[in-house]
Amino acid sequence: MMNRTAPPSETPGGSVPGRFRGPFARWPRAADAVLAITTLLAMVFLEEAPGDAIAVRAISDVPVPALLLFAVAGGALYWRRREPVGVLGVALAAWALTLGTSQSNTGVVAIIALYGAGRYAADARWGRLGVVAAVAMVTVEGLMDPVPWGAIGFGALIMFGAWYIGRRLRLRQQRAAQLRQEQAAEAARIVAEERTHIARELHDVVAHRVSMMTVQAGAARMVAADDPQGSLEAMAAVEEAGRQALDELRHLLGVLRPDAERDGLGPQPGLDDIPRLIEEVREAGLDLSFTNGIQAPLPARVELSVYRIVQEALTNVLKHSGPQTHTEVHLRSEGGGITIEVLDDGRGAAVQAVSATDGGGAGHGIVGMRERALLLGGSLDAGPRPGGGFRLAAHLPTGGDPA
């Protein structure tokens, strides 16, 4: 059985032990509060001195309206994650009101707000408009206090860069989240597919063995009075089939264990095991002929599918037509692949025809065989024969990748 489960891989952007996380990621609200207070104190107590130097000033040197404006602009940074566009609007408005004055250091709030708009705003249009407004104010301020155009350009670049860095981080986070969702969806799909494979394998194992056990037990009951020795032989066959069913079930349950040692599991059945399967079914009472025209070696997945399709087809014959049904199994190479043909002249054609077209009420039999063929890029047809009985034909390609 194909085992496609894998241990979950580490997802980008996930919580990784030992990974460094800064205070803005570890304690976002406390960090934003500290940022708001620090920015407010910087606007109040620091001012630009001649020669592009920074000087410290007394709080008494700051007009009361400017203090209020600083408090509003700096305090707004606390909400930069929840209301990034609103905070950007407040920062730009505060900066616009102080242009041309000695209190125009509110531009630092605009830089932080532009980063917040790029990082946390879902709609990028407001951030772009904020960049345009900030660049315009940088230009106006540079013209009011004549500075070289190079300095104005550098200021404009700072405004755009703050927003752009925030936006790139947001897009990277979104891609990481999308990747995590895709990986989770892929993991769920693999689990569902693996369950389907397991259900089919369990059906193949149990249905075939139990069908033979039922036939042998019924035969033993019928001949118990007249042929005790034959009855004992039939019950011995039932016991052997039961042991084999238990062995295969233990194998499948071992595959289901996450810590199972794969090296200790036996090989999957293939073409070399089909003659033994044919003999077992003959012992169950089926009048069976078998021809094998396949000479070249086949990929392991194809051999497994051939074995399972033959096994399931014979199980269906036993189930729907019973013993003494004349059945033919033909394997041959043709058309760049192999063809499996199972013919019988039994009484179960009507029942099997229903199972071939209705996957809902008929179980996993023909539906499972067709799924195996389709997974290899092949096909399977099943239906009643014109002269009575049932025919199943499957074509499996032997080259290329599975579909």
Residue, then its C-alpha position, 0 to 999 in steps of 0.5 A: m500500500m502506498n504510504r504518502t504521509a509525511p511528518p509535518s514540515e516547518t512552515p515559514g513564519g511559524s513559531v520556531p523554538g529558539r527563533f529571535r522575536g523582538p519586543f514589537a512581535r513578542w509584546p506588541r501593545a506594550a512596545d507600541a505604548v513605549l514607542a508612542i511615549t518615546t516619540l512624544l518625549a523626543m518631539v517635546f524635548l528635542e529640536e533641530a539646532p544650527g548645523d543639522a545638530i540636535a539640541v535639548r530644550a526645556i518643556s517651557d520653551v514649547p507652546v501649549p498648542a504645540l504640546l497638545l498637537f505633539a500629544v495627539a500625534g505621538g499618542a496616535l502611534y499606539w493605535r498604528r496596528r489597529e487603525p493604520v490609515g487613521v493614524l497616518g491621517v493624524a500624523l500628516a495633519a499634525w505635520a501640516l499644521t507645524l510646517g514652517t515653524s520650529q515645531s515641525n519635528t512631527g515629521v518623525v511621526a509621519i515616517i512611523a505612520l507611513y511604515g504602519a500604513g504599509r505594514y498593517a493596512a489592507d488597502a495599499r491605496w491609502g498608503r500611496l496617497g499618504v506617501v504622495a502627501a508626505v513627499a509634498m510636505v517635504t518639498v514644501e518644507g524644503l522650499m520654505d526653509p531653503v535647503p538643497w534639492g538633494a536634501i529634499g529628494f533624500g527626505a522624499l526617499i525616506m518617506f517612500g522607503a518607510w511605506y515600502i518596507g512596511r508593505r513588503l513585510r506585509l506581503r511576505q507575511q501574507r505569502a507565508a500565511q498562504l503557504r501555511q494554508e496550502q501546506a495544511a490543505e495538502a496535509a489534509r488531502i494526503v490524509a484523506e487519500e491515505r485513508t482511501h488507500i487504506a480502506r481499499e487495501l482493507h477491503d481487498v484483503v478482508a473481502h477476498r479471504v472472508s469470501m473464501m472462508t465463507v465458501q469453504a465453511g459452506a462446503a464443509r457444512m454440506v459434506a460434513a455428514d457424508d464426507p467427514q474427511g473432506s469437511l475437515e480439509a475444508m475447515a483446515a482451508v478456512e483456518e489457513a485463510g483466516r491466518q492469512a487474513l490476520d497476517e495481512l491485517r497486522h501488516l496494514l495496522g503496522v503501516l498505520r502506526p506512525d512509529a512503525e519500522r518500515d524495514g520490517l514490513g514484508p513486500q507487496p504482492g506482485l505477478d509472482d504471487i498470482p499463481r498462488l492466488i489462483e490455486e487458493v481460489r481453485e481450492a475454494g471451488l472456482d473452475l478457473s483457467f489462467t494464462n499469463g502472457i507478460q514476460a517483461p518485468l513491471p514496475a512495483r506499483v503496476e505489479l501490485s495493481v495487477y495482483r489487487i485487480v485480479q484478487e478483487a475480480l475473483t472475489n466478486v465472482l465468488k461473491h456474486s456467482g459462487p463456486q463451480t463458476h467457470t472463470e478465465v483470467h488472461l494477462r497479456s502485454e499490448g499497446g504499450g501496457i498490459t491488459i487484465e481480462v477476467l471472464d465468467d459465465g456465472r449468475g451474478a452479472a446483474v448484481q455486478a453490473v450495478s456495482a460497476t455503475d453505482g459506486g454508492g451502494a455497491g461497496h468498494g469493489i469495482v470502484g476501487m479497481r477502477e481507481r487503481a487503474l486511473l491512478l496509473g493512467g489506465s482504464l477499466d471496463a466492467g459489465p455483463r457479457p452478451g451470452g451471460g456472465f460478466r467481463l472485466a477488462a483493465h488496461l494499465p500502462t507500464g511506462g511514465d508516471p502515474a496520473 
